């Protein structure tokens, strides 16, 4: 996907209506005639959509902008997860998410990879569920700004530890570079490794030894230079002989939409 995006030539236009119709076309061409999910990302408003680059007015589009295609998208049974980057994104993308029973997210400017990873993870709500024993549990998620070194800790209890995945995400700008080192220390095992960032902008480690990871574990990260944004995420699956213990929390927002 990164290679595809890097190969695109931007002409300055934002044709939201055509993008939505193209998403529907891809789903239907793939055999999904009704339903499916579109993840819709934009940082601007509908404008400059004519082939000659002219712009009759903001909000104009060949198909009437979002308002001109929203009924067709909704009637197709497609859920749209909208992700707005910055303060200048089209206002009615929230209406699009609401009409299609999707979700709406906003990503502020000058934020790190965690700000986009959370909405993308949230979009997985509409994917088929997995068996409880294969469920991925979030152990720890932290974000750092203007950081060169840090340490943190987490606990693996009797309900976790089957497959432990530790991910350090610094973004595509550091792809294929070594940015420092990481030390992972628990009661039974100590791991020291270079932070060699892969082509997707992340370093990750997967451990499958159920007996190795248990109790309190500390992580120390030392970087060769200060990094603007870094996201640390740790997930785990249950032990092979147990199921996860989960809780749900919620709050009431009243009768008004927020």
C-alpha positions as YAML, in Angstrom:
chain: A
units: angstrom
residues:
- id: 1
  name: UNK
  ca: [0.00, 0.00, 0.00]
- id: 2
  name: UNK
  ca: [2.83, 2.42, 0.85]
- id: 3
  name: UNK
  ca: [4.42, 1.75, -2.55]
- id: 4
  name: UNK
  ca: [1.09, 2.41, -4.30]
- id: 5
  name: UNK
  ca: [0.53, 5.69, -2.45]
- id: 6
  name: UNK
  ca: [4.09, 6.86, -3.04]
- id: 7
  name: UNK
  ca: [3.58, 6.26, -6.77]
- id: 8
  name: UNK
  ca: [0.48, 8.45, -7.00]
- id: 9
  name: UNK
  ca: [0.67, 11.89, -8.60]
- id: 10
  name: UNK
  ca: [-1.35, 14.47, -6.65]
- id: 11
  name: UNK
  ca: [-3.05, 17.12, -8.79]
- id: 12
  name: UNK
  ca: [-4.44, 19.16, -5.91]
- id: 13
  name: UNK
  ca: [-8.05, 18.03, -6.14]
- id: 14
  name: UNK
  ca: [-10.19, 16.31, -3.52]
- id: 15
  name: UNK
  ca: [-13.01, 14.35, -5.19]
- id: 16
  name: UNK
  ca: [-14.72, 12.73, -2.22]
- id: 17
  name: UNK
  ca: [-17.78, 11.62, -4.18]
- id: 18
  name: UNK
  ca: [-15.73, 9.81, -6.82]
- id: 19
  name: UNK
  ca: [-13.63, 8.16, -4.11]
- id: 20
  name: UNK
  ca: [-16.72, 6.76, -2.39]
- id: 21
  name: UNK
  ca: [-18.15, 5.43, -5.65]
- id: 22
  name: UNK
  ca: [-14.79, 3.84, -6.48]
- id: 23
  name: UNK
  ca: [-14.79, 2.13, -3.08]
- id: 24
  name: UNK
  ca: [-18.26, 0.73, -3.76]
- id: 25
  name: UNK
  ca: [-17.12, -0.44, -7.19]
- id: 26
  name: UNK
  ca: [-14.11, -2.28, -5.71]
- id: 27
  name: UNK
  ca: [-16.34, -4.08, -3.20]
- id: 28
  name: UNK
  ca: [-18.87, -5.09, -5.84]
- id: 29
  name: UNK
  ca: [-16.18, -6.16, -8.31]
- id: 30
  name: UNK
  ca: [-14.76, -8.34, -5.53]
- id: 31
  name: UNK
  ca: [-18.09, -10.12, -5.18]
- id: 32
  name: UNK
  ca: [-19.59, -8.10, -2.30]
- id: 33
  name: UNK
  ca: [-22.81, -6.82, -3.84]
- id: 34
  name: UNK
  ca: [-24.28, -5.74, -0.52]
- id: 35
  name: UNK
  ca: [-22.50, -4.72, 2.67]
- id: 36
  name: UNK
  ca: [-18.79, -4.42, 3.29]
- id: 37
  name: UNK
  ca: [-16.69, -1.69, 4.90]
- id: 38
  name: UNK
  ca: [-14.98, 1.35, 3.38]
- id: 39
  name: UNK
  ca: [-12.24, 3.13, 5.36]
- id: 40
  name: UNK
  ca: [-12.49, 6.72, 4.08]
- id: 41
  name: UNK
  ca: [-9.56, 9.05, 4.83]
- id: 42
  name: UNK
  ca: [-9.32, 12.74, 3.88]
- id: 43
  name: UNK
  ca: [-7.60, 15.93, 4.98]
- id: 44
  name: UNK
  ca: [-9.57, 18.36, 2.83]
- id: 45
  name: UNK
  ca: [-12.88, 19.47, 1.41]
- id: 46
  name: UNK
  ca: [-14.46, 18.62, -1.94]
- id: 47
  name: UNK
  ca: [-12.87, 20.94, -4.49]
- id: 48
  name: UNK
  ca: [-10.96, 21.18, -7.81]
- id: 49
  name: UNK
  ca: [-12.65, 18.14, -9.30]
- id: 50
  name: UNK
  ca: [-12.88, 19.06, -12.97]
- id: 51
  name: UNK
  ca: [-10.30, 17.69, -15.36]
- id: 52
  name: UNK
  ca: [-9.15, 21.19, -16.26]
- id: 53
  name: UNK
  ca: [-8.47, 22.00, -12.59]
- id: 54
  name: UNK
  ca: [-11.24, 24.58, -12.30]
- id: 55
  name: UNK
  ca: [-13.26, 24.88, -9.13]
- id: 56
  name: UNK
  ca: [-16.87, 26.11, -9.48]
- id: 57
  name: UNK
  ca: [-17.24, 26.27, -5.69]
- id: 58
  name: UNK
  ca: [-16.16, 24.42, -2.58]
- id: 59
  name: UNK
  ca: [-18.27, 21.32, -2.18]
- id: 60
  name: UNK
  ca: [-18.91, 20.89, -5.90]
- id: 61
  name: UNK
  ca: [-18.24, 17.48, -7.42]
- id: 62
  name: UNK
  ca: [-19.05, 15.51, -10.56]
- id: 63
  name: UNK
  ca: [-21.54, 13.43, -8.55]
- id: 64
  name: UNK
  ca: [-22.69, 16.22, -6.23]
- id: 65
  name: UNK
  ca: [-20.14, 15.73, -3.45]
- id: 66
  name: UNK
  ca: [-20.85, 13.48, -0.46]
- id: 67
  name: UNK
  ca: [-24.48, 14.62, -0.41]
- id: 68
  name: UNK
  ca: [-24.88, 13.39, -3.98]
- id: 69
  name: UNK
  ca: [-23.69, 9.83, -3.33]
- id: 70
  name: UNK
  ca: [-24.58, 9.16, 0.29]
- id: 71
  name: UNK
  ca: [-27.93, 7.55, -0.55]
- id: 72
  name: UNK
  ca: [-26.31, 5.17, -3.04]
- id: 73
  name: UNK
  ca: [-23.66, 4.16, -0.50]
- id: 74
  name: UNK
  ca: [-26.23, 3.63, 2.27]
- id: 75
  name: UNK
  ca: [-28.57, 1.65, 0.00]
- id: 76
  name: UNK
  ca: [-25.66, -0.68, -0.82]
- id: 77
  name: UNK
  ca: [-25.44, -1.61, 2.87]
- id: 78
  name: UNK
  ca: [-21.83, -0.39, 3.09]
- id: 79
  name: UNK
  ca: [-20.51, 0.83, 6.44]
- id: 80
  name: UNK
  ca: [-18.14, 3.78, 6.09]
- id: 81
  name: UNK
  ca: [-15.44, 4.42, 8.70]
- id: 82
  name: UNK
  ca: [-14.34, 8.04, 8.20]
- id: 83
  name: UNK
  ca: [-10.97, 9.39, 9.36]
- id: 84
  name: UNK
  ca: [-10.52, 13.16, 9.14]
- id: 85
  name: UNK
  ca: [-6.96, 14.48, 9.22]
- id: 86
  name: UNK
  ca: [-6.63, 18.00, 10.65]
- id: 87
  name: UNK
  ca: [-9.23, 20.75, 11.02]
- id: 88
  name: UNK
  ca: [-9.95, 21.31, 7.30]
- id: 89
  name: UNK
  ca: [-11.62, 18.01, 6.43]
- id: 90
  name: UNK
  ca: [-15.11, 18.04, 4.92]
- id: 91
  name: UNK
  ca: [-17.73, 18.53, 7.64]
- id: 92
  name: UNK
  ca: [-20.30, 16.09, 6.30]
- id: 93
  name: UNK
  ca: [-18.05, 13.03, 6.48]
- id: 94
  name: UNK
  ca: [-19.45, 12.59, 10.00]
- id: 95
  name: UNK
  ca: [-22.94, 12.51, 8.47]
- id: 96
  name: UNK
  ca: [-21.65, 9.88, 6.06]
- id: 97
  name: UNK
  ca: [-20.48, 7.68, 8.94]
- id: 98
  name: UNK
  ca: [-23.77, 8.17, 10.79]
- id: 99
  name: UNK
  ca: [-25.98, 7.39, 7.78]
- id: 100
  name: UNK
  ca: [-24.09, 4.19, 6.99]
- id: 101
  name: UNK
  ca: [-23.87, 2.98, 10.62]
- id: 102
  name: UNK
  ca: [-20.11, 3.35, 10.54]
- id: 103
  name: UNK
  ca: [-17.73, 5.28, 12.77]
- id: 104
  name: UNK
  ca: [-16.18, 8.76, 12.57]
- id: 105
  name: UNK
  ca: [-12.67, 9.57, 13.77]
- id: 106
  name: UNK
  ca: [-10.57, 12.72, 13.82]
- id: 107
  name: UNK
  ca: [-6.77, 12.79, 13.77]
- id: 108
  name: UNK
  ca: [-5.25, 16.12, 14.91]
- id: 109
  name: UNK
  ca: [-2.27, 17.66, 13.16]
- id: 110
  name: UNK
  ca: [1.21, 17.13, 14.61]
- id: 111
  name: UNK
  ca: [0.47, 13.75, 16.16]
- id: 112
  name: UNK
  ca: [2.30, 10.44, 15.94]
- id: 113
  name: UNK
  ca: [1.48, 7.00, 14.50]
- id: 114
  name: UNK
  ca: [-0.69, 6.05, 17.47]
- id: 115
  name: UNK
  ca: [-3.25, 8.71, 16.47]
- id: 116
  name: UNK
  ca: [-3.93, 6.90, 13.19]
- id: 117
  name: UNK
  ca: [-3.39, 3.37, 14.48]
- id: 118
  name: UNK
  ca: [-6.28, 3.72, 16.94]
- id: 119
  name: UNK
  ca: [-8.90, 4.61, 14.29]
- id: 120
  name: UNK
  ca: [-7.64, 1.86, 11.99]
- id: 121
  name: UNK
  ca: [-7.89, -0.64, 14.85]
- id: 122
  name: UNK
  ca: [-11.39, 0.65, 15.61]
- id: 123
  name: UNK
  ca: [-12.45, -0.07, 12.04]
- id: 124
  name: UNK
  ca: [-11.89, -3.78, 12.73]
- id: 125
  name: UNK
  ca: [-15.10, -3.74, 14.79]
- id: 126
  name: UNK
  ca: [-16.99, -4.81, 11.70]
- id: 127
  name: UNK
  ca: [-14.76, -7.75, 10.83]
- id: 128
  name: UNK
  ca: [-15.83, -11.32, 11.68]
- id: 129
  name: UNK
  ca: [-15.09, -12.24, 15.28]
- id: 130
  name: UNK
  ca: [-12.48, -14.84, 16.20]
- id: 131
  name: UNK
  ca: [-12.70, -17.63, 18.80]
- id: 132
  name: UNK
  ca: [-12.07, -16.45, 22.36]
- id: 133
  name: UNK
  ca: [-8.89, -18.51, 22.56]
- id: 134
  name: UNK
  ca: [-7.43, -16.70, 19.53]
- id: 135
  name: UNK
  ca: [-8.42, -13.23, 20.70]
- id: 136
  name: UNK
  ca: [-5.71, -10.55, 20.81]
- id: 137
  name: UNK
  ca: [-5.61, -8.70, 24.14]
- id: 138
  name: UNK
  ca: [-4.14, -5.22, 24.56]
- id: 139
  name: UNK
  ca: [-1.56, -5.29, 27.36]
- id: 140
  name: UNK
  ca: [-0.01, -1.83, 27.04]
- id: 141
  name: UNK
  ca: [-0.22, 1.11, 24.65]
- id: 142
  name: UNK
  ca: [1.80, 4.31, 25.12]
- id: 143
  name: UNK
  ca: [2.81, 7.25, 22.94]
- id: 144
  name: UNK
  ca: [5.92, 9.40, 23.30]
- id: 145
  name: UNK
  ca: [6.86, 12.79, 21.83]
- id: 146
  name: UNK
  ca: [10.33, 14.28, 21.42]
- id: 147
  name: UNK
  ca: [11.88, 11.24, 23.06]
- id: 148
  name: UNK
  ca: [15.39, 9.76, 23.06]
- id: 149
  name: UNK
  ca: [15.06, 7.22, 25.85]
- id: 150
  name: UNK
  ca: [12.32, 5.88, 28.09]
- id: 151
  name: UNK
  ca: [11.39, 2.92, 30.26]
- id: 152
  name: UNK
  ca: [8.05, 1.38, 31.16]
- id: 153
  name: UNK
  ca: [6.65, -1.83, 32.63]
- id: 154
  name: UNK
  ca: [3.74, -4.21, 32.25]
- id: 155
  name: UNK
  ca: [2.40, -7.37, 33.88]
- id: 156
  name: UNK
  ca: [1.53, -10.71, 32.29]
- id: 157
  name: UNK
  ca: [-0.98, -12.56, 34.47]
- id: 158
  name: UNK
  ca: [-2.47, -16.05, 34.27]
- id: 159
  name: UNK
  ca: [-4.93, -15.02, 31.54]
- id: 160
  name: UNK
  ca: [-2.27, -13.83, 29.07]
- id: 161
  name: UNK
  ca: [1.14, -14.79, 27.75]
- id: 162
  name: UNK
  ca: [0.32, -17.24, 24.96]
- id: 163
  name: UNK
  ca: [1.74, -15.13, 22.12]
- id: 164
  name: UNK
  ca: [3.27, -11.80, 23.12]
- id: 165
  name: UNK
  ca: [3.88, -9.15, 20.43]
- id: 166
  name: UNK
  ca: [5.82, -5.97, 21.21]
- id: 167
  name: UNK
  ca: [5.69, -3.25, 18.53]
- id: 168
  name: UNK
  ca: [7.62, 0.04, 18.33]
- id: 169
  name: UNK
  ca: [6.14, 2.27, 15.61]
- id: 170
  name: UNK
  ca: [8.04, 5.37, 14.45]
- id: 171
  name: UNK
  ca: [6.58, 5.90, 10.99]
- id: 172
  name: UNK
  ca: [7.68, 5.40, 7.41]
- id: 173
  name: UNK
  ca: [10.39, 8.09, 7.59]
- id: 174
  name: UNK
  ca: [12.61, 5.65, 9.54]
- id: 175
  name: UNK
  ca: [11.98, 2.61, 7.34]
- id: 176
  name: UNK
  ca: [14.94, 0.23, 6.98]
- id: 177
  name: UNK
  ca: [17.03, 2.10, 9.57]
- id: 178
  name: UNK
  ca: [18.46, 1.16, 12.98]
- id: 179
  name: UNK
  ca: [17.35, 3.82, 15.45]
- id: 180
  name: UNK
  ca: [18.64, 2.46, 18.79]
- id: 181
  name: UNK
  ca: [18.24, -0.50, 21.12]
- id: 182
  name: UNK
  ca: [15.60, -2.14, 23.32]
- id: 183
  name: UNK
  ca: [15.99, -4.14, 26.54]
- id: 184
  name: UNK
  ca: [13.13, -6.39, 27.71]
- id: 185
  name: UNK
  ca: [13.63, -7.86, 31.18]
- id: 186
  name: UNK
  ca: [11.34, -10.25, 33.06]
- id: 187
  name: UNK
  ca: [11.83, -12.67, 35.94]
- id: 188
  name: UNK
  ca: [12.67, -15.57, 33.59]
- id: 189
  name: UNK
  ca: [14.19, -14.01, 30.48]
- id: 190
  name: UNK
  ca: [16.11, -10.94, 29.29]
- id: 191
  name: UNK
  ca: [16.18, -9.83, 25.65]
- id: 192
  name: UNK
  ca: [18.43, -7.14, 24.16]
- id: 193
  name: UNK
  ca: [18.00, -6.17, 20.51]
- id: 194
  name: UNK
  ca: [18.73, -3.42, 18.02]
- id: 195
  name: UNK
  ca: [15.70, -1.42, 16.93]
- id: 196
  name: UNK
  ca: [15.91, -2.21, 13.21]
- id: 197
  name: UNK
  ca: [12.86, -0.58, 11.66]
- id: 198
  name: UNK
  ca: [11.21, -2.54, 8.85]
- id: 199
  name: UNK
  ca: [9.79, -1.21, 5.58]
- id: 200
  name: UNK
  ca: [6.48, -0.39, 7.30]
- id: 201
  name: UNK
  ca: [8.10, 1.93, 9.83]
- id: 202
  name: UNK
  ca: [8.01, -0.42, 12.83]
- id: 203
  name: UNK
  ca: [10.08, -2.87, 14.89]
- id: 204
  name: UNK
  ca: [8.30, -5.83, 16.38]
- id: 205
  name: UNK
  ca: [9.07, -8.97, 18.33]
- id: 206
  name: UNK
  ca: [6.87, -12.03, 18.78]
- id: 207
  name: UNK
  ca: [7.45, -14.52, 21.60]
- id: 208
  name: UNK
  ca: [5.51, -17.77, 21.88]
- id: 209
  name: UNK
  ca: [7.02, -19.25, 25.04]
- id: 210
  name: UNK
  ca: [4.20, -19.30, 27.56]
- id: 211
  name: UNK
  ca: [6.51, -20.00, 30.49]
- id: 212
  name: UNK
  ca: [9.01, -17.25, 29.64]
- id: 213
  name: UNK
  ca: [6.70, -14.27, 29.88]
- id: 214
  name: UNK
  ca: [4.94, -14.02, 33.22]
- id: 215
  name: UNK
  ca: [4.77, -11.54, 36.06]
- id: 216
  name: UNK
  ca: [6.31, -8.06, 35.89]
- id: 217
  name: UNK
  ca: [8.33, -7.10, 32.80]
- id: 218
  name: UNK
  ca: [10.24, -3.89, 32.13]
- id: 219
  name: UNK
  ca: [11.19, -2.28, 28.82]
- id: 220
  name: UNK
  ca: [14.04, 0.18, 28.30]
- id: 221
  name: UNK
  ca: [14.49, 1.96, 24.97]
- id: 222
  name: UNK
  ca: [17.55, 4.02, 24.03]
- id: 223
  name: UNK
  ca: [17.52, 5.86, 20.70]
- id: 224
  name: UNK
  ca: [20.51, 7.20, 18.80]
- id: 225
  name: UNK
  ca: [18.76, 10.56, 18.39]
- id: 226
  name: UNK
  ca: [15.57, 12.28, 19.50]
- id: 227
  name: UNK
  ca: [12.41, 11.20, 17.65]
- id: 228
  name: UNK
  ca: [9.31, 13.36, 17.32]
- id: 229
  name: UNK
  ca: [6.75, 10.59, 17.75]
- id: 230
  name: UNK
  ca: [7.00, 6.98, 18.91]
- id: 231
  name: UNK
  ca: [4.23, 4.52, 19.72]
- id: 232
  name: UNK
  ca: [4.72, 1.40, 21.86]
- id: 233
  name: UNK
  ca: [2.09, -1.34, 21.74]
- id: 234
  name: UNK
  ca: [2.06, -4.73, 23.46]
- id: 235
  name: UNK
  ca: [-0.56, -7.39, 22.75]
- id: 236
  name: UNK
  ca: [-0.97, -10.96, 23.94]
- id: 237
  name: UNK
  ca: [-3.13, -14.00, 23.39]
- id: 238
  name: UNK
  ca: [-4.44, -16.19, 26.23]
- id: 239
  name: UNK
  ca: [-2.57, -19.26, 27.43]
- id: 240
  name: UNK
  ca: [-3.46, -22.38, 25.49]
- id: 241
  name: UNK
  ca: [-5.34, -23.79, 28.48]
- id: 242
  name: UNK
  ca: [-7.42, -20.76, 29.45]
- id: 243
  name: UNK
  ca: [-9.77, -18.10, 28.10]
- id: 244
  name: UNK
  ca: [-9.40, -14.32, 28.61]
- id: 245
  name: UNK
  ca: [-11.13, -12.53, 31.45]
- id: 246
  name: UNK
  ca: [-12.65, -9.35, 30.02]
- id: 247
  name: UNK
  ca: [-14.67, -6.42, 31.36]
- id: 248
  name: UNK
  ca: [-16.67, -3.70, 29.64]
- id: 249
  name: UNK
  ca: [-16.98, -0.08, 30.75]
- id: 250
  name: UNK
  ca: [-19.26, 2.60, 29.36]
- id: 251
  name: UNK
  ca: [-20.67, 6.01, 30.16]
- id: 252
  name: UNK
  ca: [-23.92, 7.72, 29.24]
- id: 253
  name: UNK
  ca: [-23.78, 10.79, 27.00]
- id: 254
  name: UNK
  ca: [-27.46, 11.54, 27.53]
- id: 255
  name: UNK
  ca: [-30.08, 11.72, 24.82]
- id: 256
  name: UNK
  ca: [-28.21, 14.17, 22.61]
- id: 257
  name: UNK
  ca: [-25.69, 13.14, 19.96]
- id: 258
  name: UNK
  ca: [-22.10, 14.17, 20.70]
...
